Amino acid sequence: MIPREPEELMQLASSGSRTALARLITYVESSGPNHAQTAALAYQVPSPYVVGLTGAPGAGKSTLTDRVITTALARGSFNENYAFDQIGVLCIDPSSPFSGGAILGDRIRMQDHATNEHVFIRSMATRGHLGGLSLAVPDALRVLGAANFTLALVETVGVGQMEVDIASSADTTIVVTNPGWGDSMQASKAGLLEVADIFVINKADRPGVRETKRDLEQMLDLGVHQWRPLIVETVASTGTGTDELWNAIVEHRNYLDDGHFEEHRRTRMRRELDKVLSAVLHSKVRDLARGQAYETQVDALLAGVTDPYRAAEALLSES
């Protein structure tokens, strides 16, 4: 029987047990003592290198992710100093309106890899998180690292402008677009220029590729970049351009290795801590918004003897 204690599960996961690994990720998706214990253990181990794929719905992210898995396994390394023989894949799916769990459409598209002992695929629910990424994703990535995965892919549900949240969990961020994709103003509003390390024009067998690439180049010309995002054309349904995409990922990885990796990871850790800090504070605020002290302040507001700012300060001072 599989144990339930996080410490025992972590030992099993690091020895190759996918059942133990799955249970640990379930722990970090939920709240409670098992989550806290799992996170405490997982954060003792370095995170895998994370490649994130994001973009609008229908851009072909899942099919492209499937192709990247195949190519990455075939290559087996970024360079002579960074080899890997297994890949962890997190698919951030829309939350089920009935159970709150993840809808498994992404895993259906990646079913060819489902039985591959070198690939672990897990769908995770957004659970209503505005940015399209569950707060559990950073913890799940650490769990993958503790299970000896050194490469992870995160493919996110397309939710338009808020999809930029992927940057807080990825080392290399890929923004997937299609021919005829938006104008430069829309892209700027989406914030994609700020987060993309690589742009992919997928479905490049359709009309409008040249115009889309021109628009992206013009937008990039307006920005100031330490790293100028690369633009790659792919047809994920046939695998066309996948090798070029992997080469672009390797190029960005080598750029980070050339004196930028520590700064990049530090920025990522700040974002992760900010997200957790916000979640903790939000929970505390929810607790404050209950009980007699809260109702007393509501009564004072209704009576006109206080204002919302003084009421909030009073509640915080009592917490």
C-alpha positions as YAML, in Angstrom:
chain: A
units: angstrom
residues:
- id: 1
  name: MET
  ca: [0.00, 0.00, 0.00]
- id: 2
  name: ILE
  ca: [1.26, 3.46, -0.89]
- id: 3
  name: PRO
  ca: [2.02, 5.52, 2.25]
- id: 4
  name: ARG
  ca: [0.34, 8.85, 2.96]
- id: 5
  name: GLU
  ca: [3.07, 10.71, 4.81]
- id: 6
  name: PRO
  ca: [4.79, 13.29, 2.57]
- id: 7
  name: GLU
  ca: [8.29, 12.28, 3.71]
- id: 8
  name: GLU
  ca: [7.78, 8.64, 2.74]
- id: 9
  name: LEU
  ca: [6.09, 9.62, -0.51]
- id: 10
  name: MET
  ca: [8.99, 11.92, -1.38]
- id: 11
  name: GLN
  ca: [11.46, 9.06, -0.92]
- id: 12
  name: LEU
  ca: [9.37, 6.82, -3.16]
- id: 13
  name: ALA
  ca: [8.93, 9.55, -5.79]
- id: 14
  name: SER
  ca: [12.67, 10.16, -5.91]
- id: 15
  name: SER
  ca: [13.12, 6.42, -6.50]
- id: 16
  name: GLY
  ca: [10.79, 6.52, -9.50]
- id: 17
  name: SER
  ca: [7.30, 5.86, -8.11]
- id: 18
  name: ARG
  ca: [4.80, 7.73, -10.29]
- id: 19
  name: THR
  ca: [1.98, 6.86, -7.88]
- id: 20
  name: ALA
  ca: [3.81, 8.61, -5.03]
- id: 21
  name: LEU
  ca: [4.60, 11.56, -7.30]
- id: 22
  name: ALA
  ca: [0.95, 11.91, -8.30]
- id: 23
  name: ARG
  ca: [-0.17, 11.88, -4.66]
- id: 24
  name: LEU
  ca: [2.35, 14.57, -3.73]
- id: 25
  name: ILE
  ca: [1.06, 16.82, -6.50]
- id: 26
  name: THR
  ca: [-2.46, 16.19, -5.24]
- id: 27
  name: TYR
  ca: [-1.27, 17.38, -1.83]
- id: 28
  name: VAL
  ca: [0.10, 20.67, -3.22]
- id: 29
  name: GLU
  ca: [-3.17, 21.24, -5.11]
- id: 30
  name: SER
  ca: [-5.05, 21.17, -1.82]
- id: 31
  name: SER
  ca: [-4.62, 23.07, 1.41]
- id: 32
  name: GLY
  ca: [-3.76, 21.60, 4.76]
- id: 33
  name: PRO
  ca: [-0.85, 20.05, 6.64]
- id: 34
  name: ASN
  ca: [0.08, 17.63, 3.84]
- id: 35
  name: HIS
  ca: [0.52, 20.57, 1.48]
- id: 36
  name: ALA
  ca: [2.72, 22.44, 3.93]
- id: 37
  name: GLN
  ca: [4.87, 19.39, 4.66]
- id: 38
  name: THR
  ca: [5.22, 18.54, 0.98]
- id: 39
  name: ALA
  ca: [6.27, 22.09, 0.10]
- id: 40
  name: ALA
  ca: [8.77, 22.16, 2.96]
- id: 41
  name: LEU
  ca: [10.43, 19.00, 1.60]
- id: 42
  name: ALA
  ca: [10.20, 19.91, -2.08]
- id: 43
  name: TYR
  ca: [11.78, 23.35, -1.70]
- id: 44
  name: GLN
  ca: [14.96, 21.77, -0.38]
- id: 45
  name: VAL
  ca: [15.62, 20.54, -3.92]
- id: 46
  name: PRO
  ca: [16.36, 22.76, -6.96]
- id: 47
  name: SER
  ca: [13.54, 23.33, -9.41]
- id: 48
  name: PRO
  ca: [13.79, 21.66, -12.81]
- id: 49
  name: TYR
  ca: [14.40, 23.86, -15.83]
- id: 50
  name: VAL
  ca: [10.93, 25.03, -16.81]
- id: 51
  name: VAL
  ca: [9.72, 25.74, -20.34]
- id: 52
  name: GLY
  ca: [6.29, 27.39, -20.40]
- id: 53
  name: LEU
  ca: [3.96, 27.48, -23.38]
- id: 54
  name: THR
  ca: [1.13, 29.99, -23.43]
- id: 55
  name: GLY
  ca: [-1.12, 31.77, -25.88]
- id: 56
  name: ALA
  ca: [-4.70, 32.31, -26.95]
- id: 57
  name: PRO
  ca: [-7.23, 29.46, -27.09]
- id: 58
  name: GLY
  ca: [-7.03, 27.47, -30.31]
- id: 59
  name: ALA
  ca: [-3.42, 28.40, -31.04]
- id: 60
  name: GLY
  ca: [-2.39, 24.73, -30.97]
- id: 61
  name: LYS
  ca: [-0.42, 24.75, -27.71]
- id: 62
  name: SER
  ca: [-1.24, 21.17, -26.72]
- id: 63
  name: THR
  ca: [-0.24, 19.71, -30.07]
- id: 64
  name: LEU
  ca: [2.92, 21.80, -30.06]
- id: 65
  name: THR
  ca: [3.74, 20.69, -26.51]
- id: 66
  name: ASP
  ca: [3.34, 17.09, -27.64]
- id: 67
  name: ARG
  ca: [5.86, 17.71, -30.43]
- id: 68
  name: VAL
  ca: [8.28, 19.42, -28.06]
- id: 69
  name: ILE
  ca: [8.18, 16.39, -25.76]
- id: 70
  name: THR
  ca: [9.13, 14.12, -28.66]
- id: 71
  name: THR
  ca: [11.94, 16.40, -29.80]
- id: 72
  name: ALA
  ca: [13.31, 16.96, -26.31]
- id: 73
  name: LEU
  ca: [13.46, 13.23, -25.60]
- id: 74
  name: ALA
  ca: [15.22, 12.66, -28.91]
- id: 75
  name: ARG
  ca: [17.81, 15.36, -28.17]
- id: 76
  name: GLY
  ca: [18.26, 14.39, -24.51]
- id: 77
  name: SER
  ca: [20.10, 17.56, -23.48]
- id: 78
  name: PHE
  ca: [20.40, 21.32, -23.80]
- id: 79
  name: ASN
  ca: [24.17, 21.13, -23.98]
- id: 80
  name: GLU
  ca: [27.05, 18.98, -22.80]
- id: 81
  name: ASN
  ca: [26.51, 20.14, -19.21]
- id: 82
  name: TYR
  ca: [22.74, 19.64, -18.99]
- id: 83
  name: ALA
  ca: [21.34, 16.26, -20.01]
- id: 84
  name: PHE
  ca: [17.99, 14.74, -19.07]
- id: 85
  name: ASP
  ca: [16.23, 11.43, -19.65]
- id: 86
  name: GLN
  ca: [12.73, 12.24, -18.40]
- id: 87
  name: ILE
  ca: [10.30, 15.12, -18.72]
- id: 88
  name: GLY
  ca: [7.57, 16.31, -16.38]
- id: 89
  name: VAL
  ca: [4.58, 17.98, -18.02]
- id: 90
  name: LEU
  ca: [1.99, 20.09, -16.21]
- id: 91
  name: CYS
  ca: [-1.14, 20.97, -18.18]
- id: 92
  name: ILE
  ca: [-3.06, 23.82, -16.58]
- id: 93
  name: ASP
  ca: [-6.65, 23.18, -17.62]
- id: 94
  name: PRO
  ca: [-9.97, 24.95, -17.09]
- id: 95
  name: SER
  ca: [-11.54, 23.96, -13.79]
- id: 96
  name: SER
  ca: [-14.50, 21.63, -14.05]
- id: 97
  name: PRO
  ca: [-17.69, 23.53, -13.13]
- id: 98
  name: PHE
  ca: [-18.88, 20.42, -11.24]
- id: 99
  name: SER
  ca: [-15.86, 19.13, -9.33]
- id: 100
  name: GLY
  ca: [-13.34, 21.96, -9.51]
- id: 101
  name: GLY
  ca: [-10.88, 19.48, -11.04]
- id: 102
  name: ALA
  ca: [-9.02, 19.74, -14.31]
- id: 103
  name: ILE
  ca: [-10.60, 18.89, -17.65]
- id: 104
  name: LEU
  ca: [-8.19, 16.45, -19.26]
- id: 105
  name: GLY
  ca: [-8.24, 17.63, -22.87]
- id: 106
  name: ASP
  ca: [-4.50, 18.26, -22.95]
- id: 107
  name: ARG
  ca: [-3.65, 14.74, -21.81]
- id: 108
  name: ILE
  ca: [-5.91, 13.31, -24.52]
- id: 109
  name: ARG
  ca: [-3.86, 15.14, -27.14]
- id: 110
  name: MET
  ca: [-0.64, 13.82, -25.57]
- id: 111
  name: GLN
  ca: [-1.85, 10.24, -25.22]
- id: 112
  name: ASP
  ca: [1.06, 8.89, -27.28]
- id: 113
  name: HIS
  ca: [3.31, 9.80, -24.34]
- id: 114
  name: ALA
  ca: [0.94, 8.63, -21.60]
- id: 115
  name: THR
  ca: [2.61, 5.21, -21.26]
- id: 116
  name: ASN
  ca: [6.16, 6.46, -21.82]
- id: 117
  name: GLU
  ca: [8.18, 5.75, -18.69]
- id: 118
  name: HIS
  ca: [10.29, 8.84, -19.42]
- id: 119
  name: VAL
  ca: [7.31, 11.21, -19.39]
- id: 120
  name: PHE
  ca: [5.03, 12.21, -16.51]
- id: 121
  name: ILE
  ca: [1.94, 14.20, -17.53]
- id: 122
  name: ARG
  ca: [-0.37, 15.81, -15.00]
- id: 123
  name: SER
  ca: [-3.38, 18.04, -15.56]
- id: 124
  name: MET
  ca: [-3.97, 20.69, -12.92]
- id: 125
  name: ALA
  ca: [-7.01, 22.89, -12.46]
- id: 126
  name: THR
  ca: [-6.85, 26.67, -12.50]
- id: 127
  name: ARG
  ca: [-9.51, 26.71, -9.74]
- id: 128
  name: GLY
  ca: [-10.57, 30.18, -10.81]
- id: 129
  name: HIS
  ca: [-7.11, 31.75, -10.47]
- id: 130
  name: LEU
  ca: [-7.20, 34.88, -12.64]
- id: 131
  name: GLY
  ca: [-3.84, 34.39, -14.33]
- id: 132
  name: GLY
  ca: [-4.63, 30.93, -15.65]
- id: 133
  name: LEU
  ca: [-2.01, 29.33, -13.41]
- id: 134
  name: SER
  ca: [-2.85, 27.56, -10.19]
- id: 135
  name: LEU
  ca: [-0.93, 28.79, -7.16]
- id: 136
  name: ALA
  ca: [0.05, 25.14, -6.75]
- id: 137
  name: VAL
  ca: [2.13, 25.09, -9.94]
- id: 138
  name: PRO
  ca: [5.40, 26.36, -8.39]
- id: 139
  name: ASP
  ca: [5.05, 23.74, -5.64]
- id: 140
  name: ALA
  ca: [4.29, 21.00, -8.18]
- id: 141
  name: LEU
  ca: [7.39, 21.96, -10.15]
- id: 142
  name: ARG
  ca: [9.47, 21.63, -6.99]
- id: 143
  name: VAL
  ca: [7.95, 18.21, -6.38]
- id: 144
  name: LEU
  ca: [9.05, 17.22, -9.89]
- id: 145
  name: GLY
  ca: [12.54, 18.43, -9.02]
- id: 146
  name: ALA
  ca: [12.53, 16.34, -5.85]
- id: 147
  name: ALA
  ca: [11.54, 13.34, -8.01]
- id: 148
  name: ASN
  ca: [14.72, 13.90, -10.08]
- id: 149
  name: PHE
  ca: [13.10, 15.63, -13.05]
- id: 150
  name: THR
  ca: [15.47, 18.23, -14.43]
- id: 151
  name: LEU
  ca: [13.20, 19.41, -17.27]
- id: 152
  name: ALA
  ca: [9.53, 20.37, -17.01]
- id: 153
  name: LEU
  ca: [7.03, 21.77, -19.48]
- id: 154
  name: VAL
  ca: [4.06, 23.86, -18.36]
- id: 155
  name: GLU
  ca: [1.27, 24.35, -20.87]
- id: 156
  name: THR
  ca: [-1.41, 26.79, -19.79]
- id: 157
  name: VAL
  ca: [-5.05, 27.28, -20.62]
- id: 158
  name: GLY
  ca: [-5.54, 30.18, -23.00]
- id: 159
  name: VAL
  ca: [-7.29, 32.98, -21.14]
- id: 160
  name: GLY
  ca: [-6.36, 35.98, -23.24]
- id: 161
  name: GLN
  ca: [-4.61, 38.95, -21.70]
- id: 162
  name: MET
  ca: [-4.10, 37.44, -18.25]
- id: 163
  name: GLU
  ca: [-2.08, 34.56, -19.69]
- id: 164
  name: VAL
  ca: [1.13, 36.45, -18.90]
- id: 165
  name: ASP
  ca: [1.15, 34.74, -15.49]
- id: 166
  name: ILE
  ca: [3.19, 31.90, -17.01]
- id: 167
  name: ALA
  ca: [6.31, 34.06, -16.70]
- id: 168
  name: SER
  ca: [6.27, 33.66, -12.92]
- id: 169
  name: SER
  ca: [6.88, 29.92, -13.18]
- id: 170
  name: ALA
  ca: [8.97, 29.47, -16.35]
- id: 171
  name: ASP
  ca: [12.64, 29.90, -17.19]
- id: 172
  name: THR
  ca: [11.89, 30.02, -20.92]
- id: 173
  name: THR
  ca: [8.47, 31.38, -21.91]
- id: 174
  name: ILE
  ca: [7.02, 30.54, -25.33]
- id: 175
  name: VAL
  ca: [4.06, 32.54, -26.61]
- id: 176
  name: VAL
  ca: [2.16, 30.66, -29.30]
- id: 177
  name: THR
  ca: [0.36, 32.73, -31.95]
- id: 178
  name: ASN
  ca: [-1.29, 32.04, -35.30]
- id: 179
  name: PRO
  ca: [-1.20, 33.82, -38.67]
- id: 180
  name: GLY
  ca: [-3.34, 36.93, -38.55]
- id: 181
  name: TRP
  ca: [-2.94, 37.14, -34.77]
- id: 182
  name: GLY
  ca: [-4.00, 40.55, -33.41]
- id: 183
  name: ASP
  ca: [-2.38, 43.90, -34.05]
- id: 184
  name: SER
  ca: [0.53, 45.38, -32.17]
- id: 185
  name: MET
  ca: [-1.72, 47.38, -29.84]
- id: 186
  name: GLN
  ca: [-3.60, 44.26, -28.73]
- id: 187
  name: ALA
  ca: [-0.36, 42.39, -28.13]
- id: 188
  name: SER
  ca: [1.00, 45.24, -26.05]
- id: 189
  name: LYS
  ca: [-2.16, 45.30, -23.94]
- id: 190
  name: ALA
  ca: [-1.84, 41.58, -23.40]
- id: 191
  name: GLY
  ca: [1.62, 42.12, -21.96]
- id: 192
  name: LEU
  ca: [3.00, 39.31, -24.10]
- id: 193
  name: LEU
  ca: [5.99, 41.33, -25.24]
- id: 194
  name: GLU
  ca: [7.15, 41.58, -21.64]
- id: 195
  name: VAL
  ca: [7.01, 37.85, -20.95]
- id: 196
  name: ALA
  ca: [7.89, 36.13, -24.23]
- id: 197
  name: ASP
  ca: [11.36, 34.69, -24.74]
- id: 198
  name: ILE
  ca: [10.24, 32.96, -27.93]
- id: 199
  name: PHE
  ca: [7.31, 33.68, -30.21]
- id: 200
  name: VAL
  ca: [5.92, 30.77, -32.20]
- id: 201
  name: ILE
  ca: [3.75, 31.38, -35.24]
- id: 202
  name: ASN
  ca: [1.96, 28.04, -35.28]
- id: 203
  name: LYS
  ca: [-0.24, 26.82, -38.14]
- id: 204
  name: ALA
  ca: [2.29, 28.50, -40.42]
- id: 205
  name: ASP
  ca: [0.82, 26.69, -43.44]
- id: 206
  name: ARG
  ca: [-2.03, 29.20, -43.39]
- id: 207
  name: PRO
  ca: [-2.08, 32.65, -45.06]
- id: 208
  name: GLY
  ca: [-0.81, 35.64, -43.11]
- id: 209
  name: VAL
  ca: [2.47, 34.30, -41.72]
- id: 210
  name: ARG
  ca: [4.58, 37.02, -43.30]
- id: 211
  name: GLU
  ca: [2.34, 39.78, -41.98]
- id: 212
  name: THR
  ca: [2.24, 38.29, -38.47]
- id: 213
  name: LYS
  ca: [6.02, 37.97, -38.36]
- id: 214
  name: ARG
  ca: [6.39, 41.55, -39.60]
- id: 215
  name: ASP
  ca: [4.04, 42.82, -36.88]
- id: 216
  name: LEU
  ca: [5.96, 40.94, -34.20]
- id: 217
  name: GLU
  ca: [9.30, 42.26, -35.46]
- id: 218
  name: GLN
  ca: [7.94, 45.82, -35.46]
- id: 219
  name: MET
  ca: [6.70, 45.45, -31.90]
- id: 220
  name: LEU
  ca: [10.04, 44.07, -30.79]
- id: 221
  name: ASP
  ca: [11.82, 46.98, -32.47]
- id: 222
  name: LEU
  ca: [9.93, 49.35, -30.17]
- id: 223
  name: GLY
  ca: [11.11, 47.63, -27.00]
- id: 224
  name: VAL
  ca: [14.37, 47.47, -25.09]
- id: 225
  name: HIS
  ca: [15.56, 43.91, -24.57]
- id: 226
  name: GLN
  ca: [18.46, 42.24, -22.85]
- id: 227
  name: TRP
  ca: [17.27, 39.20, -24.74]
- id: 228
  name: ARG
  ca: [15.45, 39.86, -28.01]
- id: 229
  name: PRO
  ca: [12.71, 37.23, -28.35]
- id: 230
  name: LEU
  ca: [13.17, 34.80, -31.20]
- id: 231
  name: ILE
  ca: [10.40, 34.13, -33.74]
- id: 232
  name: VAL
  ca: [9.88, 30.58, -34.98]
- id: 233
  name: GLU
  ca: [7.35, 29.24, -37.51]
- id: 234
  name: THR
  ca: [5.80, 25.81, -36.90]
- id: 235
  name: VAL
  ca: [3.06, 23.52, -38.10]
- id: 236
  name: ALA
  ca: [2.52, 21.43, -34.98]
- id: 237
  name: SER
  ca: [0.09, 19.03, -36.66]
- id: 238
  name: THR
  ca: [2.89, 17.78, -38.93]
- id: 239
  name: GLY
  ca: [5.90, 18.50, -36.72]
- id: 240
  name: THR
  ca: [7.27, 21.11, -39.11]
- id: 241
  name: GLY
  ca: [9.52, 23.61, -37.33]
- id: 242
  name: THR
  ca: [9.74, 21.66, -34.07]
- id: 243
  name: ASP
  ca: [13.49, 21.19, -34.41]
- id: 244
  name: GLU
  ca: [13.89, 24.93, -34.99]
- id: 245
  name: LEU
  ca: [11.78, 25.61, -31.88]
- id: 246
  name: TRP
  ca: [13.95, 23.31, -29.77]
- id: 247
  name: ASN
  ca: [17.06, 25.06, -31.11]
- id: 248
  name: ALA
  ca: [15.53, 28.39, -30.02]
- id: 249
  name: ILE
  ca: [14.86, 26.97, -26.53]
- id: 250
  name: VAL
  ca: [18.48, 25.83, -26.32]
- id: 251
  name: GLU
  ca: [19.68, 29.24, -27.49]
- id: 252
  name: HIS
  ca: [17.72, 30.97, -24.74]
- id: 253
  name: ARG
  ca: [18.96, 28.45, -22.17]
- id: 254
  name: ASN
  ca: [22.56, 29.12, -23.26]
- id: 255
  name: TYR
  ca: [21.92, 32.87, -22.96]
- id: 256
  name: LEU
  ca: [20.78, 32.38, -19.36]
- id: 257
  name: ASP
  ca: [23.80, 30.21, -18.64]
- id: 258
  name: ASP
  ca: [26.01, 33.05, -19.85]
- id: 259
  name: GLY
  ca: [25.72, 35.00, -16.60]
- id: 260
  name: HIS
  ca: [21.95, 35.63, -16.53]
- id: 261
  name: PHE
  ca: [20.53, 32.51, -14.90]
- id: 262
  name: GLU
  ca: [20.88, 33.53, -11.24]
- id: 263
  name: GLU
  ca: [19.24, 36.91, -11.85]
- id: 264
  name: HIS
  ca: [16.45, 35.25, -13.84]
- id: 265
  name: ARG
  ca: [15.76, 32.69, -11.11]
- id: 266
  name: ARG
  ca: [15.84, 35.39, -8.42]
- id: 267
  name: THR
  ca: [13.18, 37.35, -10.31]
- id: 268
  name: ARG
  ca: [11.13, 34.16, -10.62]
- id: 269
  name: MET
  ca: [11.44, 33.47, -6.87]
- id: 270
  name: ARG
  ca: [10.24, 37.00, -6.11]
- id: 271
  name: ARG
  ca: [7.16, 36.43, -8.25]
- id: 272
  name: GLU
  ca: [6.46, 33.11, -6.58]
- id: 273
  name: LEU
  ca: [6.81, 34.62, -3.11]
- id: 274
  name: ASP
  ca: [4.59, 37.56, -4.09]
- id: 275
  name: LYS
  ca: [1.87, 35.15, -5.25]
- id: 276
  name: VAL
  ca: [2.00, 33.11, -2.05]
- id: 277
  name: LEU
  ca: [2.13, 36.25, 0.10]
- id: 278
  name: SER
  ca: [-0.94, 37.60, -1.70]
- id: 279
  name: ALA
  ca: [-2.78, 34.32, -1.19]
- id: 280
  name: VAL
  ca: [-1.93, 34.23, 2.53]
- id: 281
  name: LEU
  ca: [-3.02, 37.85, 3.01]
- id: 282
  name: HIS
  ca: [-6.21, 37.21, 1.07]
- id: 283
  name: SER
  ca: [-6.97, 34.30, 3.38]
- id: 284
  name: LYS
  ca: [-6.40, 36.50, 6.41]
- id: 285
  name: VAL
  ca: [-8.70, 39.16, 4.97]
- id: 286
  name: ARG
  ca: [-11.41, 36.54, 4.49]
- id: 287
  name: ASP
  ca: [-11.01, 35.57, 8.13]
- id: 288
  name: LEU
  ca: [-11.28, 39.21, 9.17]
- id: 289
  name: ALA
  ca: [-14.50, 39.58, 7.20]
- id: 290
  name: ARG
  ca: [-16.30, 37.29, 9.61]
- id: 291
  name: GLY
  ca: [-17.42, 37.60, 13.19]
- id: 292
  name: GLN
  ca: [-18.76, 40.27, 15.49]
- id: 293
  name: ALA
  ca: [-15.85, 42.72, 15.13]
- id: 294
  name: TYR
  ca: [-16.52, 42.93, 11.41]
- id: 295
  name: GLU
  ca: [-20.24, 43.41, 11.90]
- id: 296
  name: THR
  ca: [-19.53, 46.13, 14.47]
- id: 297
  name: GLN
  ca: [-17.59, 48.07, 11.85]
- id: 298
  name: VAL
  ca: [-20.39, 47.57, 9.32]
- id: 299
  name: ASP
  ca: [-22.83, 49.01, 11.89]
- id: 300
  name: ALA
  ca: [-20.49, 51.98, 12.40]
- id: 301
  name: LEU
  ca: [-20.35, 52.57, 8.64]
- id: 302
  name: LEU
  ca: [-24.14, 52.46, 8.39]
- id: 303
  name: ALA
  ca: [-24.40, 54.93, 11.30]
- id: 304
  name: GLY
  ca: [-21.93, 57.30, 9.62]
- id: 305
  name: VAL
  ca: [-19.52, 57.31, 12.56]
- id: 306
  name: THR
  ca: [-16.59, 55.85, 10.63]
- id: 307
  name: ASP
  ca: [-15.37, 55.33, 7.06]
- id: 308
  name: PRO
  ca: [-14.09, 52.17, 5.29]
- id: 309
  name: TYR
  ca: [-10.44, 53.12, 5.79]
- id: 310
  name: ARG
  ca: [-10.70, 53.61, 9.55]
- id: 311
  name: ALA
  ca: [-12.87, 50.50, 9.76]
- id: 312
  name: ALA
  ca: [-10.23, 48.46, 7.95]
- id: 313
  name: GLU
  ca: [-7.46, 49.82, 10.18]
- id: 314
  name: ALA
  ca: [-9.50, 48.95, 13.26]
- id: 315
  name: LEU
  ca: [-10.01, 45.37, 12.07]
- id: 316
  name: LEU
  ca: [-6.33, 44.96, 11.22]
- id: 317
  name: SER
  ca: [-5.25, 46.30, 14.59]
- id: 318
  name: GLU
  ca: [-7.41, 43.68, 16.30]
- id: 319
  name: SER
  ca: [-6.07, 40.78, 14.22]
...
